[in-house]
Amino acid sequence: MMSRKLKIGITCYPTLGGSGVVATELGKLLAERGHEIHFITHSIPFRLGQFHKNIFYHEVEVNQYYVFRYPPYDLSLASKMAQVAAMQNLDLLHVHYAVPHAVCAFLAKQMMNGSGLKTVTTLHGTDITVLAQDESLKSLIRLAINESDAVTAVSKDLIRETRELMDITRDIDLTYNFVDKRVYYPRNTGTMRSDYALPQEKILMHISNFRPVKRVSDVIDIFRRVNEHVPSKLLLVGEGPELSRIQFQIQEMGLESRVHFLGKQEDVAQIISLADLLLLPSEKESFGLVALEAMGCGVPTIGSNAGGIPELVAHEQTGFLSAVGDTADMARNAVRLLTNEAMYEQFREACIKRSCEEFCNDRITLEYEKIYYRVLGLETELPVPTCRG
């Protein structure tokens, strides 16, 4: 039986961030498979890029009526969702993040009462681990989750935490994040690497939004320890609230000449390919998309045994994991990898193989398609993905 092509509305945070990246890349992959994709956001998702067949963008404009102290974005989004669903005859809305997107989808569905519109909610992390800690939001998040026709989460750890924090008993589908293997592969960095390090030096990298949960101070301490044994350079990619404090820490340690700040970067695959190791000592990660992006580029991760990271980074195979805050152990593991060429090459090959097979874009896209057809009550036959390293 041939599968019917679907009309899908996608709402996500369109700026930099893992959830927006995954939502946008998923939309592009679904469009390649013939589905009609409608992004409903306040600005064009930054990963959307050039024109794509079967992809449409609908801007959410917020009412600026003077009686509103705060512009009601949530209401504007819900109204836009319903409007697009009606005009484009959407089959379903797939929203990324419980607040406010799943709540807005619930409102849109109520406005479309009797239309058969379905909603799928993907939980990415801080919508549960941070926002659900706020008692004033917890009931709203619980309502949005329970009223969704399907709910997915990006790790087993996030599913566990959602059930515990929110007292959720409904089914939650595990759908890991993914990387497009056509984009994330070891790039030839050529002379670009020489801009940052000498031939005998190693490059360590950290990519984040520099929030406290990322423990970027630990990144600096790990690098300091590694550099005592292995001549190295550190590349810091991204921006955020901890950046000024980190700059001061680097100056205090006298490491200014060994650290490069690259700011926000869009071509992540090219940047990551410069690195020998990725440092991810986070206090909490629901998944850790950057580690998967690094894995696809053949770069092992030195990280913490926290949240969903152990589901992604295979300890002693594609990287090493240590207790949160144990920078000494993380540094020892980094030195061990960087000074053992045979071990490093083994890890590198395992990274590429694992990313292509376990977190393959074809596999995860197919899992989402199965969920869509299930909630719509449609029978379908989907091809088995051919994911190979």
C-alpha positions as CSV (number, residue, x, y, z in Angstrom):
1,M,0.0,0.0,0.0
2,M,1.4,3.4,-1.0
3,S,1.6,5.9,1.8
4,R,-0.4,9.1,1.5
5,K,1.6,12.2,1.5
6,L,0.8,14.5,4.4
7,K,0.4,18.2,5.1
8,I,2.2,19.0,8.3
9,G,2.5,22.2,10.3
10,I,5.7,22.5,12.3
11,T,6.3,25.1,15.1
12,C,9.6,25.5,16.8
13,Y,12.0,28.1,18.2
14,P,13.5,29.3,14.9
15,T,16.7,30.8,16.4
16,L,19.9,29.0,17.5
17,G,19.2,25.9,19.7
18,G,19.0,22.2,19.4
19,S,15.2,21.9,19.3
20,G,15.0,24.4,16.4
21,V,17.8,22.7,14.5
22,V,16.1,19.2,14.8
23,A,12.7,20.6,13.9
24,T,14.0,22.4,10.9
25,E,16.1,19.5,9.6
26,L,13.2,17.1,10.2
27,G,10.9,19.4,8.1
28,K,13.5,19.4,5.3
29,L,13.8,15.7,5.3
30,L,10.0,15.2,5.3
31,A,9.7,17.5,2.4
32,E,12.3,15.5,0.5
33,R,10.0,12.5,1.0
34,G,7.1,14.3,-0.6
35,H,5.2,15.7,2.4
36,E,4.1,19.3,2.4
37,I,5.6,21.2,5.2
38,H,4.4,24.5,6.7
39,F,6.6,26.2,9.3
40,I,4.5,28.4,11.6
41,T,6.9,30.6,13.6
42,H,7.7,34.2,14.4
43,S,10.8,34.2,12.0
44,I,12.3,31.9,9.4
45,P,14.2,29.1,11.0
46,F,17.9,29.8,10.7
47,R,18.6,26.3,9.3
48,L,16.0,26.5,6.6
49,G,18.3,28.3,4.2
50,Q,17.6,28.4,0.5
51,F,14.4,27.5,-1.3
52,H,13.0,24.0,-0.7
53,K,10.3,22.3,-2.7
54,N,7.3,21.4,-0.6
55,I,8.3,23.8,2.3
56,F,6.3,26.9,3.1
57,Y,6.7,29.6,5.8
58,H,3.9,31.4,7.7
59,E,5.0,34.3,9.9
60,V,3.3,34.8,13.3
61,E,2.6,38.5,13.7
62,V,1.8,39.7,17.3
63,N,-1.0,42.1,18.0
64,Q,0.4,45.4,19.4
65,Y,-2.9,46.7,20.7
66,Y,-2.0,49.4,23.3
67,V,-4.0,47.8,26.2
68,F,-1.6,44.8,26.1
69,R,1.2,45.3,28.5
70,Y,3.0,42.3,27.0
71,P,2.2,41.4,23.4
72,P,0.2,38.1,23.4
73,Y,2.5,35.9,21.3
74,D,0.9,32.7,22.5
75,L,-2.5,33.7,21.4
76,S,-1.3,35.0,18.1
77,L,0.5,31.7,17.5
78,A,-2.5,29.6,18.3
79,S,-4.7,31.8,16.0
80,K,-2.1,31.5,13.2
81,M,-1.9,27.7,13.6
82,A,-5.7,27.4,13.2
83,Q,-5.7,29.7,10.3
84,V,-2.9,27.8,8.4
85,A,-4.5,24.5,9.3
86,A,-7.8,25.6,7.8
87,M,-6.4,27.3,4.7
88,Q,-3.9,24.6,3.9
89,N,-6.1,21.6,5.1
90,L,-3.3,20.4,7.3
91,D,-3.4,16.8,8.6
92,L,-1.5,17.6,11.8
93,L,0.6,20.0,13.8
94,H,4.0,18.9,15.0
95,V,5.2,21.2,17.8
96,H,8.6,21.2,19.4
97,Y,8.6,22.3,23.1
98,A,5.7,22.0,25.5
99,V,5.6,25.7,26.4
100,P,4.2,27.6,24.6
101,H,3.9,25.5,21.5
102,A,2.0,22.5,22.7
103,V,-0.4,24.7,24.6
104,C,-0.9,26.8,21.4
105,A,-1.5,23.6,19.4
106,F,-4.1,22.6,21.9
107,L,-5.9,25.9,21.5
108,A,-5.7,25.7,17.7
109,K,-7.2,22.2,17.8
110,Q,-10.1,23.5,19.9
111,M,-10.7,26.3,17.4
112,M,-10.6,23.6,14.6
113,N,-13.1,21.4,16.4
114,G,-14.5,18.7,14.2
115,S,-11.8,19.2,11.5
116,G,-9.8,16.1,12.5
117,L,-6.6,18.1,13.0
118,K,-4.1,16.1,15.1
119,T,-1.2,17.3,17.3
120,V,2.2,15.8,17.9
121,T,4.4,17.2,20.7
122,T,8.1,16.6,20.9
123,L,9.8,17.3,24.3
124,H,13.4,18.5,24.0
125,G,14.5,19.1,27.6
126,T,14.3,22.4,29.3
127,D,10.5,22.6,28.7
128,I,10.4,19.8,31.3
129,T,13.7,20.1,33.3
130,V,13.4,23.9,33.9
131,L,9.9,25.2,33.0
132,A,8.1,22.3,34.7
133,Q,9.8,23.2,38.0
134,D,7.6,26.3,38.0
135,E,4.3,25.3,39.7
136,S,2.4,28.0,37.9
137,L,3.3,26.4,34.6
138,K,3.2,22.7,35.6
139,S,-0.6,22.2,35.2
140,L,-0.5,24.0,31.8
141,I,2.3,21.8,30.6
142,R,0.6,18.6,31.9
143,L,-2.6,19.6,30.0
144,A,-0.8,20.2,26.8
145,I,1.0,16.9,27.0
146,N,-2.0,14.9,27.9
147,E,-4.2,16.5,25.2
148,S,-1.6,15.8,22.4
149,D,-2.5,13.0,20.1
150,A,1.1,11.7,20.4
151,V,4.1,12.8,22.5
152,T,7.7,12.1,21.7
153,A,10.9,12.7,23.7
154,V,14.5,12.8,22.7
155,S,15.9,10.4,25.3
156,K,14.9,7.7,27.8
157,D,16.1,10.0,30.6
158,L,13.8,12.8,29.5
159,I,10.9,10.3,29.4
160,R,11.7,9.2,32.9
161,E,12.0,12.8,34.2
162,T,8.7,13.8,32.5
163,R,6.9,11.0,34.2
164,E,8.4,11.8,37.6
165,L,8.0,15.6,37.5
166,M,4.7,15.8,35.7
167,D,3.0,12.7,37.0
168,I,2.4,11.7,33.4
169,T,1.2,8.1,32.7
170,R,0.4,8.4,29.0
171,D,2.5,6.8,26.3
172,I,5.6,8.7,25.2
173,D,7.5,7.6,22.1
174,L,11.3,7.6,22.2
175,T,12.6,9.4,19.1
176,Y,16.2,10.3,19.4
177,N,17.7,13.3,17.7
178,F,19.6,12.7,14.4
179,V,22.1,14.1,12.1
180,D,22.0,14.2,8.3
181,K,24.9,12.0,7.3
182,R,25.1,14.0,4.0
183,V,26.1,17.0,6.1
184,Y,27.8,15.6,9.2
185,Y,30.9,13.7,8.1
186,P,34.6,14.4,8.5
187,R,35.4,17.5,6.5
188,N,38.7,18.3,4.9
189,T,39.8,21.3,7.0
190,G,43.1,21.8,5.1
191,T,44.8,25.1,5.8
192,M,41.9,26.2,8.0
193,R,43.3,24.1,10.9
194,S,46.6,25.9,10.7
195,D,44.8,29.2,11.5
196,Y,44.3,27.9,15.0
197,A,46.9,25.4,15.9
198,L,50.4,24.3,15.0
199,P,50.8,20.8,13.3
200,Q,51.9,19.2,16.6
201,E,49.1,20.7,18.6
202,K,45.7,19.2,19.3
203,I,42.5,21.1,19.2
204,L,39.8,20.7,21.8
205,M,36.4,22.3,21.3
206,H,33.3,23.3,23.2
207,I,30.1,24.5,21.6
208,S,27.1,25.7,23.7
209,N,24.9,28.7,24.7
210,F,27.2,29.3,27.6
211,R,24.6,28.9,30.3
212,P,25.6,27.8,33.8
213,V,24.2,24.2,33.2
214,K,26.9,23.8,30.5
215,R,29.7,24.1,33.2
216,V,32.0,26.0,30.9
217,S,34.3,26.7,33.8
218,D,34.9,22.9,33.8
219,V,35.8,23.1,30.1
220,I,38.5,25.6,30.9
221,D,39.8,23.5,33.8
222,I,39.9,20.3,31.7
223,F,41.8,22.2,28.9
224,R,44.3,23.6,31.5
225,R,45.0,20.1,32.7
226,V,45.3,18.6,29.2
227,N,47.5,21.3,28.0
228,E,50.0,20.5,30.8
229,H,50.6,17.1,29.1
230,V,49.6,17.7,25.4
231,P,50.3,21.0,23.6
232,S,46.7,22.0,22.7
233,K,44.4,24.8,21.6
234,L,40.8,25.4,22.7
235,L,38.1,26.6,20.4
236,L,35.0,28.0,22.1
237,V,31.9,28.3,19.8
238,G,28.8,30.1,20.8
239,E,27.7,33.0,23.0
240,G,25.8,33.3,26.3
241,P,25.6,34.7,29.9
242,E,28.7,32.9,31.1
243,L,31.0,34.2,28.4
244,S,32.4,37.2,30.3
245,R,33.2,35.1,33.4
246,I,34.9,32.5,31.2
247,Q,37.1,35.2,29.6
248,F,38.2,36.4,33.0
249,Q,39.0,32.8,34.1
250,I,41.1,32.3,31.0
251,Q,43.0,35.5,31.7
252,E,43.6,34.5,35.3
253,M,45.1,31.2,34.1
254,G,47.3,32.9,31.5
255,L,45.7,30.9,28.7
256,E,44.7,33.8,26.4
257,S,47.1,32.8,23.7
258,R,45.8,29.2,23.7
259,V,42.1,29.9,23.5
260,H,40.1,31.1,20.5
261,F,36.5,32.5,20.7
262,L,34.7,31.9,17.5
263,G,31.2,33.2,18.5
264,K,28.1,31.7,16.9
265,Q,28.7,29.6,13.8
266,E,26.2,28.2,11.3
267,D,28.4,25.7,9.4
268,V,28.9,23.5,12.5
269,A,30.1,20.5,10.6
270,Q,33.0,22.4,9.1
271,I,33.9,23.9,12.5
272,I,33.7,20.6,14.4
273,S,35.9,18.8,11.9
274,L,38.7,21.0,13.1
275,A,38.6,19.4,16.5
276,D,40.3,16.3,17.9
277,L,38.0,16.2,20.9
278,L,34.7,17.7,22.0
279,L,34.3,18.7,25.6
280,L,30.8,18.4,27.1
281,P,30.9,18.4,30.9
282,S,27.3,19.6,31.3
283,E,25.4,19.3,34.5
284,K,22.4,18.3,32.5
285,E,21.7,17.4,28.9
286,S,18.4,15.8,27.8
287,F,20.3,14.5,24.7
288,G,23.4,16.5,23.8
289,L,22.9,17.2,20.1
290,V,26.4,18.7,19.7
291,A,28.0,15.4,20.7
292,L,26.0,13.7,18.0
293,E,27.1,16.3,15.5
294,A,30.7,15.8,16.6
295,M,30.3,12.0,16.4
296,G,29.1,12.3,12.8
297,C,32.3,14.2,12.0
298,G,34.5,11.5,13.7
299,V,35.2,13.6,16.8
300,P,35.0,11.7,20.2
301,T,33.4,13.3,23.2
302,I,34.8,13.8,26.7
303,G,31.8,14.5,28.8
304,S,29.7,14.0,31.9
305,N,27.6,11.0,32.8
306,A,24.5,13.1,33.0
307,G,21.0,13.1,31.6
308,G,20.7,11.6,28.1
309,I,24.5,11.8,27.3
310,P,25.1,8.1,28.2
311,E,22.4,7.1,25.6
312,L,24.4,8.9,23.0
313,V,28.1,8.6,23.8
314,A,29.1,5.0,24.2
315,H,31.6,5.1,27.1
316,E,35.1,3.7,26.1
317,Q,33.9,3.4,22.5
318,T,33.0,6.8,21.1
319,G,34.2,8.8,24.0
320,F,34.7,8.9,27.8
321,L,32.2,9.8,30.5
322,S,32.9,10.9,34.0
323,A,30.9,12.2,37.0
324,V,29.7,15.7,36.8
325,G,32.5,18.1,38.0
326,D,35.3,15.5,37.9
327,T,37.5,17.6,35.6
328,A,40.6,15.6,36.7
329,D,39.2,12.3,35.3
330,M,37.9,14.0,32.2
331,A,41.4,15.5,31.5
332,R,43.0,12.1,32.1
333,N,40.7,10.5,29.6
334,A,41.4,13.3,27.1
335,V,45.1,12.8,27.5
336,R,44.8,9.1,27.2
337,L,43.0,9.4,23.8
338,L,45.2,12.2,22.4
339,T,48.4,10.3,23.1
340,N,47.3,6.9,21.8
341,E,47.0,7.1,18.0
342,A,45.6,3.6,17.6
343,M,43.0,4.1,20.2
344,Y,42.0,7.5,18.8
345,E,41.5,6.1,15.3
346,Q,39.4,3.2,16.7
347,F,37.2,5.8,18.6
348,R,37.0,7.9,15.5
349,E,35.8,5.1,13.3
350,A,33.3,4.0,16.0
351,C,31.9,7.6,16.1
352,I,31.2,7.7,12.4
353,K,29.7,4.2,12.4
354,R,27.4,4.8,15.4
355,S,26.1,8.2,14.1
356,C,25.3,6.7,10.7
357,E,23.6,3.6,12.1
358,E,22.0,4.4,15.4
359,F,21.1,8.1,14.8
360,C,20.6,8.0,11.1
361,N,18.4,10.7,9.6
362,D,16.6,8.1,7.5
363,R,15.8,6.0,10.5
364,I,14.5,8.8,12.7
365,T,12.5,10.4,10.0
366,L,10.8,7.1,9.4
367,E,10.0,6.8,13.1
368,Y,8.3,10.2,13.0
369,E,6.4,9.2,9.8
370,K,5.1,6.1,11.6
371,I,3.8,8.2,14.5
372,Y,2.1,10.6,12.1
373,Y,0.3,7.8,10.3
374,R,-0.6,6.2,13.6
375,V,-2.3,9.2,15.0
376,L,-4.2,9.8,11.7
377,G,-5.4,6.2,11.7
378,L,-3.9,5.6,8.3
379,E,-2.5,2.3,7.1
380,T,0.8,2.6,5.3
381,E,3.9,0.7,4.1
382,L,7.1,2.6,4.7
383,P,10.5,1.4,3.3
384,V,13.1,0.0,5.7
385,P,15.9,2.6,6.0
386,T,19.4,1.6,4.8
387,C,21.5,3.2,7.5
388,R,25.2,2.2,7.2
389,G,28.4,3.6,8.5
